[in-house]
Amino acid sequence: MWDTYIYIISHEIKTEIENLKYTNSHIYKYIYLCKYELVFSLKKQNV
């Protein structure tokens, strides 16, 4: 289940990275970083 969840969030992050090319929104970048931290922490727990 966690692998699937991480995969979904990772996919969302990849999409957001693409979107960041077209925006300089600080809020948008903050949301992206929060999701990245979440994925990173989940991966560390599973290792």
HTML snippet that shows the backbone in 3Dmol.js (N, CA, C, O; Angstrom):
<script src="https://3Dmol.org/build/3Dmol-min.js"></script>
<div id="view" style="width:600px;height:400px;position:relative"></div>
<script>
const pdb = `
ATOM      1  N   MET A   1       0.824  -1.201   0.000  1.00  0.00           N
ATOM      2  CA  MET A   1       0.000   0.000   0.000  1.00  0.00           C
ATOM      3  C   MET A   1       0.862   1.256   0.000  1.00  0.00           C
ATOM      4  O   MET A   1       0.607   2.190  -0.760  1.00  0.00           O
ATOM      5  N   TRP A   2       1.876   1.276   0.847  1.00  0.00           N
ATOM      6  CA  TRP A   2       2.743   2.459   0.911  1.00  0.00           C
ATOM      7  C   TRP A   2       3.473   2.687  -0.406  1.00  0.00           C
ATOM      8  O   TRP A   2       3.655   3.828  -0.830  1.00  0.00           O
ATOM      9  N   ASP A   3       3.890   1.607  -1.048  1.00  0.00           N
ATOM     10  CA  ASP A   3       4.576   1.750  -2.331  1.00  0.00           C
ATOM     11  C   ASP A   3       3.684   2.434  -3.351  1.00  0.00           C
ATOM     12  O   ASP A   3       4.126   3.295  -4.111  1.00  0.00           O
ATOM     13  N   THR A   4       2.418   2.035  -3.353  1.00  0.00           N
ATOM     14  CA  THR A   4       1.464   2.646  -4.283  1.00  0.00           C
ATOM     15  C   THR A   4       1.268   4.114  -3.947  1.00  0.00           C
ATOM     16  O   THR A   4       1.231   4.967  -4.834  1.00  0.00           O
ATOM     17  N   TYR A   5       1.144   4.397  -2.662  1.00  0.00           N
ATOM     18  CA  TYR A   5       0.945   5.775  -2.211  1.00  0.00           C
ATOM     19  C   TYR A   5       2.137   6.644  -2.592  1.00  0.00           C
ATOM     20  O   TYR A   5       1.969   7.759  -3.087  1.00  0.00           O
ATOM     21  N   ILE A   6       3.327   6.132  -2.360  1.00  0.00           N
ATOM     22  CA  ILE A   6       4.545   6.864  -2.713  1.00  0.00           C
ATOM     23  C   ILE A   6       4.615   7.071  -4.219  1.00  0.00           C
ATOM     24  O   ILE A   6       4.999   8.143  -4.687  1.00  0.00           O
ATOM     25  N   TYR A   7       4.247   6.051  -4.970  1.00  0.00           N
ATOM     26  CA  TYR A   7       4.268   6.170  -6.434  1.00  0.00           C
ATOM     27  C   TYR A   7       3.335   7.283  -6.901  1.00  0.00           C
ATOM     28  O   TYR A   7       3.695   8.089  -7.759  1.00  0.00           O
ATOM     29  N   ILE A   8       2.145   7.317  -6.334  1.00  0.00           N
ATOM     30  CA  ILE A   8       1.157   8.331  -6.723  1.00  0.00           C
ATOM     31  C   ILE A   8       1.683   9.731  -6.395  1.00  0.00           C
ATOM     32  O   ILE A   8       1.608  10.631  -7.231  1.00  0.00           O
ATOM     33  N   ILE A   9       2.211   9.918  -5.195  1.00  0.00           N
ATOM     34  CA  ILE A   9       2.734  11.228  -4.821  1.00  0.00           C
ATOM     35  C   ILE A   9       3.931  11.590  -5.694  1.00  0.00           C
ATOM     36  O   ILE A   9       4.073  12.737  -6.115  1.00  0.00           O
ATOM     37  N   SER A  10       4.783  10.616  -5.962  1.00  0.00           N
ATOM     38  CA  SER A  10       5.949  10.864  -6.804  1.00  0.00           C
ATOM     39  C   SER A  10       5.512  11.332  -8.190  1.00  0.00           C
ATOM     40  O   SER A  10       6.122  12.230  -8.771  1.00  0.00           O
ATOM     41  N   HIS A  11       4.469  10.729  -8.705  1.00  0.00           N
ATOM     42  CA  HIS A  11       3.948  11.118 -10.014  1.00  0.00           C
ATOM     43  C   HIS A  11       3.422  12.556  -9.962  1.00  0.00           C
ATOM     44  O   HIS A  11       3.635  13.337 -10.888  1.00  0.00           O
ATOM     45  N   GLU A  12       2.738  12.891  -8.874  1.00  0.00           N
ATOM     46  CA  GLU A  12       2.223  14.248  -8.701  1.00  0.00           C
ATOM     47  C   GLU A  12       3.370  15.247  -8.656  1.00  0.00           C
ATOM     48  O   GLU A  12       3.287  16.331  -9.232  1.00  0.00           O
ATOM     49  N   ILE A  13       4.435  14.873  -7.969  1.00  0.00           N
ATOM     50  CA  ILE A  13       5.595  15.760  -7.863  1.00  0.00           C
ATOM     51  C   ILE A  13       6.218  15.975  -9.237  1.00  0.00           C
ATOM     52  O   ILE A  13       6.589  17.097  -9.581  1.00  0.00           O
ATOM     53  N   LYS A  14       6.332  14.918 -10.018  1.00  0.00           N
ATOM     54  CA  LYS A  14       6.887  15.059 -11.369  1.00  0.00           C
ATOM     55  C   LYS A  14       6.049  16.024 -12.197  1.00  0.00           C
ATOM     56  O   LYS A  14       6.583  16.844 -12.943  1.00  0.00           O
ATOM     57  N   THR A  15       4.740  15.916 -12.056  1.00  0.00           N
ATOM     58  CA  THR A  15       3.850  16.829 -12.775  1.00  0.00           C
ATOM     59  C   THR A  15       4.059  18.252 -12.292  1.00  0.00           C
ATOM     60  O   THR A  15       4.081  19.185 -13.095  1.00  0.00           O
ATOM     61  N   GLU A  16       4.212  18.427 -10.988  1.00  0.00           N
ATOM     62  CA  GLU A  16       4.391  19.761 -10.432  1.00  0.00           C
ATOM     63  C   GLU A  16       5.734  20.356 -10.824  1.00  0.00           C
ATOM     64  O   GLU A  16       5.850  21.569 -11.000  1.00  0.00           O
ATOM     65  N   ILE A  17       6.744  19.512 -10.959  1.00  0.00           N
ATOM     66  CA  ILE A  17       8.043  20.010 -11.414  1.00  0.00           C
ATOM     67  C   ILE A  17       7.886  20.624 -12.791  1.00  0.00           C
ATOM     68  O   ILE A  17       8.456  21.677 -13.074  1.00  0.00           O
ATOM     69  N   GLU A  18       7.113  19.967 -13.650  1.00  0.00           N
ATOM     70  CA  GLU A  18       6.845  20.514 -14.977  1.00  0.00           C
ATOM     71  C   GLU A  18       6.110  21.844 -14.873  1.00  0.00           C
ATOM     72  O   GLU A  18       6.420  22.795 -15.591  1.00  0.00           O
ATOM     73  N   ASN A  19       5.141  21.900 -13.979  1.00  0.00           N
ATOM     74  CA  ASN A  19       4.359  23.126 -13.818  1.00  0.00           C
ATOM     75  C   ASN A  19       5.202  24.261 -13.249  1.00  0.00           C
ATOM     76  O   ASN A  19       4.951  25.427 -13.554  1.00  0.00           O
ATOM     77  N   LEU A  20       6.189  23.938 -12.435  1.00  0.00           N
ATOM     78  CA  LEU A  20       7.029  24.968 -11.837  1.00  0.00           C
ATOM     79  C   LEU A  20       7.818  25.736 -12.893  1.00  0.00           C
ATOM     80  O   LEU A  20       8.258  26.860 -12.651  1.00  0.00           O
ATOM     81  N   LYS A  21       7.991  25.134 -14.046  1.00  0.00           N
ATOM     82  CA  LYS A  21       8.693  25.807 -15.131  1.00  0.00           C
ATOM     83  C   LYS A  21       7.913  27.029 -15.613  1.00  0.00           C
ATOM     84  O   LYS A  21       8.472  27.945 -16.216  1.00  0.00           O
ATOM     85  N   TYR A  22       6.607  27.019 -15.333  1.00  0.00           N
ATOM     86  CA  TYR A  22       5.746  28.078 -15.859  1.00  0.00           C
ATOM     87  C   TYR A  22       5.243  29.028 -14.773  1.00  0.00           C
ATOM     88  O   TYR A  22       4.424  29.907 -15.041  1.00  0.00           O
ATOM     89  N   THR A  23       5.735  28.848 -13.552  1.00  0.00           N
ATOM     90  CA  THR A  23       5.265  29.721 -12.476  1.00  0.00           C
ATOM     91  C   THR A  23       6.376  29.979 -11.476  1.00  0.00           C
ATOM     92  O   THR A  23       7.287  29.167 -11.312  1.00  0.00           O
ATOM     93  N   ASN A  24       6.285  31.123 -10.809  1.00  0.00           N
ATOM     94  CA  ASN A  24       7.244  31.456  -9.758  1.00  0.00           C
ATOM     95  C   ASN A  24       6.541  31.569  -8.415  1.00  0.00           C
ATOM     96  O   ASN A  24       7.036  32.211  -7.489  1.00  0.00           O
ATOM     97  N   SER A  25       5.386  30.940  -8.325  1.00  0.00           N
ATOM     98  CA  SER A  25       4.593  31.037  -7.112  1.00  0.00           C
ATOM     99  C   SER A  25       5.310  30.401  -5.929  1.00  0.00           C
ATOM    100  O   SER A  25       5.657  29.220  -5.963  1.00  0.00           O
ATOM    101  N   HIS A  26       5.528  31.188  -4.887  1.00  0.00           N
ATOM    102  CA  HIS A  26       6.194  30.679  -3.684  1.00  0.00           C
ATOM    103  C   HIS A  26       5.312  29.657  -2.973  1.00  0.00           C
ATOM    104  O   HIS A  26       5.813  28.679  -2.419  1.00  0.00           O
ATOM    105  N   ILE A  27       4.022  29.881  -2.991  1.00  0.00           N
ATOM    106  CA  ILE A  27       3.105  28.936  -2.354  1.00  0.00           C
ATOM    107  C   ILE A  27       3.165  27.596  -3.077  1.00  0.00           C
ATOM    108  O   ILE A  27       3.184  26.539  -2.446  1.00  0.00           O
ATOM    109  N   TYR A  28       3.194  27.647  -4.387  1.00  0.00           N
ATOM    110  CA  TYR A  28       3.236  26.424  -5.187  1.00  0.00           C
ATOM    111  C   TYR A  28       4.505  25.641  -4.881  1.00  0.00           C
ATOM    112  O   TYR A  28       4.466  24.421  -4.718  1.00  0.00           O
ATOM    113  N   LYS A  29       5.630  26.345  -4.805  1.00  0.00           N
ATOM    114  CA  LYS A  29       6.898  25.693  -4.497  1.00  0.00           C
ATOM    115  C   LYS A  29       6.877  25.111  -3.087  1.00  0.00           C
ATOM    116  O   LYS A  29       7.447  24.047  -2.841  1.00  0.00           O
ATOM    117  N   TYR A  30       6.225  25.805  -2.169  1.00  0.00           N
ATOM    118  CA  TYR A  30       6.140  25.317  -0.796  1.00  0.00           C
ATOM    119  C   TYR A  30       5.362  24.007  -0.735  1.00  0.00           C
ATOM    120  O   TYR A  30       5.769  23.066  -0.053  1.00  0.00           O
ATOM    121  N   ILE A  31       4.241  23.951  -1.451  1.00  0.00           N
ATOM    122  CA  ILE A  31       3.436  22.718  -1.498  1.00  0.00           C
ATOM    123  C   ILE A  31       4.267  21.581  -2.089  1.00  0.00           C
ATOM    124  O   ILE A  31       4.248  20.456  -1.588  1.00  0.00           O
ATOM    125  N   TYR A  32       4.989  21.887  -3.152  1.00  0.00           N
ATOM    126  CA  TYR A  32       5.838  20.885  -3.785  1.00  0.00           C
ATOM    127  C   TYR A  32       6.875  20.347  -2.804  1.00  0.00           C
ATOM    128  O   TYR A  32       7.080  19.137  -2.714  1.00  0.00           O
ATOM    129  N   LEU A  33       7.523  21.241  -2.072  1.00  0.00           N
ATOM    130  CA  LEU A  33       8.551  20.825  -1.122  1.00  0.00           C
ATOM    131  C   LEU A  33       7.958  19.986   0.004  1.00  0.00           C
ATOM    132  O   LEU A  33       8.590  19.036   0.466  1.00  0.00           O
ATOM    133  N   CYS A  34       6.774  20.321   0.439  1.00  0.00           N
ATOM    134  CA  CYS A  34       6.118  19.538   1.491  1.00  0.00           C
ATOM    135  C   CYS A  34       5.849  18.112   1.011  1.00  0.00           C
ATOM    136  O   CYS A  34       6.062  17.152   1.751  1.00  0.00           O
ATOM    137  N   LYS A  35       5.389  17.981  -0.212  1.00  0.00           N
ATOM    138  CA  LYS A  35       5.127  16.646  -0.754  1.00  0.00           C
ATOM    139  C   LYS A  35       6.431  15.878  -0.923  1.00  0.00           C
ATOM    140  O   LYS A  35       6.486  14.675  -0.670  1.00  0.00           O
ATOM    141  N   TYR A  36       7.467  16.566  -1.344  1.00  0.00           N
ATOM    142  CA  TYR A  36       8.758  15.917  -1.515  1.00  0.00           C
ATOM    143  C   TYR A  36       9.271  15.396  -0.178  1.00  0.00           C
ATOM    144  O   TYR A  36       9.774  14.275  -0.097  1.00  0.00           O
ATOM    145  N   GLU A  37       9.145  16.209   0.871  1.00  0.00           N
ATOM    146  CA  GLU A  37       9.573  15.785   2.205  1.00  0.00           C
ATOM    147  C   GLU A  37       8.778  14.575   2.661  1.00  0.00           C
ATOM    148  O   GLU A  37       9.331  13.666   3.280  1.00  0.00           O
ATOM    149  N   LEU A  38       7.490  14.554   2.362  1.00  0.00           N
ATOM    150  CA  LEU A  38       6.635  13.434   2.748  1.00  0.00           C
ATOM    151  C   LEU A  38       7.094  12.150   2.073  1.00  0.00           C
ATOM    152  O   LEU A  38       7.213  11.113   2.725  1.00  0.00           O
ATOM    153  N   VAL A  39       7.349  12.213   0.787  1.00  0.00           N
ATOM    154  CA  VAL A  39       7.802  11.034   0.050  1.00  0.00           C
ATOM    155  C   VAL A  39       9.138  10.554   0.597  1.00  0.00           C
ATOM    156  O   VAL A  39       9.347   9.356   0.786  1.00  0.00           O
ATOM    157  N   PHE A  40      10.031  11.489   0.848  1.00  0.00           N
ATOM    158  CA  PHE A  40      11.356  11.133   1.347  1.00  0.00           C
ATOM    159  C   PHE A  40      11.259  10.436   2.700  1.00  0.00           C
ATOM    160  O   PHE A  40      11.926   9.426   2.928  1.00  0.00           O
ATOM    161  N   SER A  41      10.432  10.969   3.598  1.00  0.00           N
ATOM    162  CA  SER A  41      10.285  10.368   4.921  1.00  0.00           C
ATOM    163  C   SER A  41       9.638   8.987   4.829  1.00  0.00           C
ATOM    164  O   SER A  41      10.013   8.077   5.568  1.00  0.00           O
ATOM    165  N   LEU A  42       8.675   8.827   3.934  1.00  0.00           N
ATOM    166  CA  LEU A  42       8.029   7.526   3.784  1.00  0.00           C
ATOM    167  C   LEU A  42       9.016   6.496   3.237  1.00  0.00           C
ATOM    168  O   LEU A  42       9.012   5.342   3.666  1.00  0.00           O
ATOM    169  N   LYS A  43       9.848   6.904   2.305  1.00  0.00           N
ATOM    170  CA  LYS A  43      10.827   5.982   1.743  1.00  0.00           C
ATOM    171  C   LYS A  43      11.839   5.570   2.800  1.00  0.00           C
ATOM    172  O   LYS A  43      12.253   4.411   2.842  1.00  0.00           O
ATOM    173  N   LYS A  44      12.241   6.499   3.650  1.00  0.00           N
ATOM    174  CA  LYS A  44      13.197   6.175   4.707  1.00  0.00           C
ATOM    175  C   LYS A  44      12.614   5.149   5.665  1.00  0.00           C
ATOM    176  O   LYS A  44      13.325   4.259   6.131  1.00  0.00           O
ATOM    177  N   GLN A  45      11.327   5.267   5.963  1.00  0.00           N
ATOM    178  CA  GLN A  45      10.680   4.329   6.873  1.00  0.00           C
ATOM    179  C   GLN A  45      10.626   2.922   6.286  1.00  0.00           C
ATOM    180  O   GLN A  45      10.679   1.933   7.017  1.00  0.00           O
ATOM    181  N   ASN A  46      10.522   2.841   4.971  1.00  0.00           N
ATOM    182  CA  ASN A  46      10.365   1.538   4.327  1.00  0.00           C
ATOM    183  C   ASN A  46      11.689   0.838   4.060  1.00  0.00           C
ATOM    184  O   ASN A  46      11.710  -0.356   3.762  1.00  0.00           O
ATOM    185  N   VAL A  47      12.785   1.565   4.163  1.00  0.00           N
ATOM    186  CA  VAL A  47      14.090   0.969   3.881  1.00  0.00           C
ATOM    187  C   VAL A  47      14.482   0.050   5.017  1.00  0.00           C
ATOM    188  O   VAL A  47      15.552  -0.556   4.980  1.00  0.00           O
TER     189      VAL A  47
END
`;
const viewer = $3Dmol.createViewer("view");
viewer.addModel(pdb, "pdb");
viewer.setStyle({}, {cartoon: {color: "spectrum"}});
viewer.zoomTo();
viewer.render();
</script>
